[in-house]
Structures are given as C-alpha cells and as structure tokens.
Amino acid sequence: DSAFLPPGESVLDPRILRALDIMNREFAFTHSNRSICKRIGMSLNNFYRLFLTETGTTPKHYLLNQRMESARRLLIYSDKTIDEIASETGYTDRYHFSKAFKSFYACPPVVYRSMFRSRS
C-alpha cells in the first residue's frame, strides 16, 4: 500500500501517527493511554483498538520497546552511568530499570554493556 503513496504520506491513521510522535519524543515521561487519548482526541477504547490494529502491538508494549531500545543504545554508545540511563529512559531508579532491562533483554544492563564492549 505505502509504495503507491506520495512522498511523506503514510497509510497509518493520522491520530495514531500523532500518538506515535508523542510516544517517540516523550518516551521517558510516564504516559497513560488516557493522557495520550486526550492529546489526540480519541476515546480510550478506540485508541487501544486502532493502535493495536495499525501497529500490531499495544501502546504499553510500544512504549516499553522505545525505552529499551534507547537504553540499549545508551549502554553501547555512551559512558553514562546506569543511574543516568535509568533516568533518561523514564525509570525512577536503577533497580526498576535493571529489572525491566533484564526482563526485556535476558541480561542485566551492566552485563549487556560489558559484553558489547568486550567485542570491540
């Protein structure tokens, strides 16, 4: 479908595009689905259903992916501390960040960083 669209246009619903933009720019801030719905002018049920249909994932899982991908990049390409990375990716402390990271990538952030840096 998207191959036949003019440049700059998307097949996604414009409201979902706005939600994705908010989530991509502000992923470190805690957003409830309800607060995003208010900003894009949709009901909660319609937002959840349309988001899942359009993206193939839930808003919560999409936001988690954004946070974890940002954390992964920061671990690999920066010298920031785990505490700084936790804060930048929306976690209140190192413990919660490390627990979420380990659950997502199957290893703690410190181990992930050391594994990648040992390969360089």
NUVEX-436879 format. One record per atom (N, C-alpha, C): z, x negated, y. Coordinates in steps of 0.001 Angstrom, whole numbers, padded with zeros to 6 digits, always signed. Example, Ala and Ser with C-alpha at 12.3 -4.5 7.8 and 13.67 -1.06 7.14 Angstrom:
REM residues 2
+007800-013190-005690
+007800-012300-004500
+007800-013200-003300
+007080-012850-002250
+007140-013670-001060
+007870-012900+000030
REM end
This chain:
REM residues 120
+000000-000804-001196
+000000+000000+000000
+000000-000854+001269
+000908-001831+001325
+001063-002614+002547
-000127-003521+002829
-000974-003805+001838
-002136-004660+002054
-003143-004011+003000
-003102-002691+003120
-004078-001984+003942
-003534-001570+005305
-002323-001962+005602
-001726-001622+006884
-002146-002608+007953
-002221-002148+009201
-002476-003086+010301
-001341-004100+010395
-001605-005279+010933
-000556-006300+011062
+000651-005759+011831
+001832-006085+011330
+003068-005679+011983
+003591-004322+011558
+002850-003588+010746
+003324-002284+010285
+003864-002394+008878
+004749-001484+008534
+005422-001517+007248
+005344-000159+006576
+005464-000148+005255
+005489+001105+004521
+006897+001696+004472
+007904+000950+004895
+009274+001452+004897
+009485+002444+006035
+010344+003397+005787
+010737+004368+006797
+011315+003617+007999
+010949+003988+009223
+011433+003254+010404
+012956+003254+010540
+013617+004298+010064
+015081+004332+010135
+015687+003305+009186
+015080+003144+008030
+015562+002132+007081
+015268+000738+007626
+014126+000574+008269
+013836-000720+008915
+014889-001054+009962
+015307-000054+010755
+016363-000297+011755
+017678-000660+011074
+017995+000029+009975
+019226-000285+009233
+019170-001709+008683
+018034-002093+008120
+017881-003455+007600
+018026-004482+008711
+017462-004178+009874
+017578-005091+011008
+019035-005267+011414
+019766-004168+011487
+021194-004230+011819
+021936-005062+010773
+021665-004794+009512
+022362-005496+008432
+021995-006975+008392
+020758-007313+008697
+020339-008716+008694
+020919-009486+009874
+020997-008851+011029
+021513-009532+012221
+023033-009593+012241
+023685-008581+011684
+025128-008445+011827
+025846-008420+010487
+025344-009144+009497
+025912-009065+008148
+027352-009560+008069
+027767-010385+008999
+029132-010918+008958
+030163-009908+009448
+029701-008855+010102
+030616-007820+010578
+030728-006746+009509
+031880-006178+009399
+032079-005120+008421
+031390-003858+008920
+030423-003389+008149
+029728-002157+008490
+029930-001155+007374
+030340+000024+007751
+030374+001093+006766
+029014+001773+006818
+028665+002417+005729
+027410+003178+005726
+027440+004211+006843
+028599+004781+007078
+028734+005809+008120
+028408+005247+009504
+028876+004033+009811
+028602+003456+011130
+027122+003117+011292
+026500+002672+010232
+025061+002398+010294
+024299+003707+010480
+024713+004748+009768
+024066+006064+009890
+024097+006565+011322
+025229+006406+011981
+025345+006847+013377
+024362+006088+014258
+024199+004806+014006
+023309+003987+014831
+021840+004300+014606
+021494+004774+013421
+020076+005052+013141
+019756+006540+013122
+020767+007380+013314
+020548+008811+013411
+020232+009506+012102
+020967+009174+011056
+020767+009818+009756
+022103+010289+009200
+022034+011299+008345
+023242+011714+007636
+023538+010676+006556
+024785+010612+006144
+025213+009640+005147
+024467+009814+003824
+024366+011044+003346
+023686+011276+002069
+022205+010921+002130
+021536+011317+003208
+020111+010979+003340
+019903+009473+003463
+020779+008815+004209
+020666+007365+004368
+020789+006666+003018
+021819+007011+002279
+022052+006361+000993
+020860+006582+000057
+020407+007823-000040
+019289+008163-000924
+018013+007440-000492
+017691+007500+000808
+016460+006878+001283
+016528+005355+001197
+017685+004769+001496
+017844+003317+001403
+017588+002852-000029
+018180+003541-000980
+018008+003202-002388
+016548+003365-002811
+015910+004429-002376
+014501+004673-002709
+013594+003605-002102
+013834+003280-000842
+012955+002360-000120
+013156+000895-000520
+014397+000508-000807
+014675-000913-001060
+014960-001235-002521
+015306-000222-003298
+015631-000451-004701
+017047-000924-004933
+017864-000904-003888
+019261-001320-004004
+020114-000478-003067
+021423-000530-003252
+022320+000212-002370
+022579-000589-001097
+022983+000085-000022
+023320-000651+001206
+024419-001685+000981
+025420-001324+000204
+026530-002260-000060
+026033-003506-000791
+025196-003321-001792
+024690-004466-002541
+023732-005306-001687
+022941-004660-000856
+022049-005391+000046
+022858-006285+000981
+023909-005719+001559
+024749-006492+002473
+025439-007648+001757
+025906-007415+000536
+026507-008484-000251
+025492-009597-000504
+024264-009228-000846
+023207-010233-001049
+022981-011062+000209
+022955-010407+001362
+022756-011133+002624
+023887-012124+002865
+025107-011686+002647
+026268-012561+002864
+026262-013743+001899
+025982-013481+000642
+025998-014546-000361
+024854-015541-000154
+023691-015058+000219
+022570-015964+000474
+022869-016848+001681
+023454-016275+002712
+023835-017073+003878
+024893-018100+003501
+025869-017689+002715
+026922-018612+002270
+026327-019745+001446
+025413-019406+000552
+024764-020420-000294
+024034-021450+000565
+023279-020976+001548
+022562-021897+002438
+023523-022780+003229
+024605-022192+003720
+025584-022974+004479
+026257-024022+003602
+026555-023676+002366
+027162-024653+001449
+026222-025826+001197
+024952-025538+001056
+023978-026577+000731
+023588-027405+001947
+023319-026750+003057
+022700-027427+004197
+023625-027722+005364
+024905-027404+005242
+025817-027717+006346
+027037-028457+005814
+027774-029007+006725
+029029-029668+006378
+030225-028811+006780
+030004-027526+006999
+031079-026631+007390
+032079-026497+006249
+033310-026258+006630
+034349-026076+005621
+034177-024715+004949
+034848-024550+003823
+034811-023269+003117
+035404-022180+004008
+036444-022502+004746
+037049-021535+005666
+036058-021091+006740
+035311-022036+007301
+034308-021703+008324
+033194-020835+007738
+032747-021172+006552
+031694-020401+005904
+032196-018998+005584
+033417-018897+005113
+034004-017583+004831
+033999-016721+006089
+034430-017281+007174
+034481-016547+008440
+033084-016140+008910
+032142-017047+008839
+030765-016768+009289
+030059-015726+008442
+030488-015563+007227
+029829-014602+006345
+030627-013306+006191
+031640-013122+007039
+032323-011845+007101
+033547-011683+006233
+034085-012766+005719
+035289-012685+004893
+036498-013073+005729
+037610-012400+005481
+038804-012641+006289
+039503-013943+005939
+039319-014402+004711
+039944-015667+004332
+039177-016330+003190
+039550-017574+002957
+038891-018399+001946
+039039-017806+000542
+040195-017248+000255
+040457-016712-001075
+039473-015582-001413
+039334-014600-000531
+038430-013481-000795
+036978-013940-000861
+036619-014877+000005
+035261-015414-000030
+035003-016128-001358
+035914-016983-001765
+035727-017741-003009
+035632-016816-004216
+036452-015792-004228
+036433-014824-005326
+035084-014087-005370
+034589-013646-004212
+033300-012941-004155
+032155-013875-004526
+032200-015111-004032
+031147-016080-004325
+031093-016381-005820
+032260-016593-006416
+032315-016892-007849
+031813-015711-008677
+032147-014531-008263
+031676-013332-008965
+030153-013209-008859
+029590-013583-007721
+028151-013452-007480
+027343-014565-008141
+027796-015818-007997
+027043-016977-008489
+027627-017621-009747
+028705-017097-010265
+029340-017579-011500
+029951-018973-011378
+030196-019426-010166
+030964-020657-009965
+031543-020637-008552
+032674-021277-008348
+033304-021302-007030
+032444-022048-006011
+032606-021739-004730
+031786-022400-003699
+031918-023920-003683
+033097-024438-003915
+033286-025897-003905
+032483-026542-005037
+032512-025951-006200
+031752-026466-007346
+030256-026337-007078
+029842-025193-006528
+028428-024976-006203
+027928-026059-005248
+028714-026326-004200
+028333-027352-003228
+028242-028722-003889
+029211-029065-004705
+029206-030398-005338
+028064-030538-006342
+027737-029465-007046
+026610-029513-007991
+025304-029764-007248
+025118-029072-006144
+023864-029241-005406
+023788-030620-004767
+024868-031058-004190
+024859-032357-003508
+024749-033521-004490
+025199-033352-005705
+025085-034431-006683
+023651-034597-007147
+022833-033574-006991
+021415-033648-007374
+020569-034365-006341
+021069-034436-005102
+020288-035033-004004
+020251-036537-004087
REM end
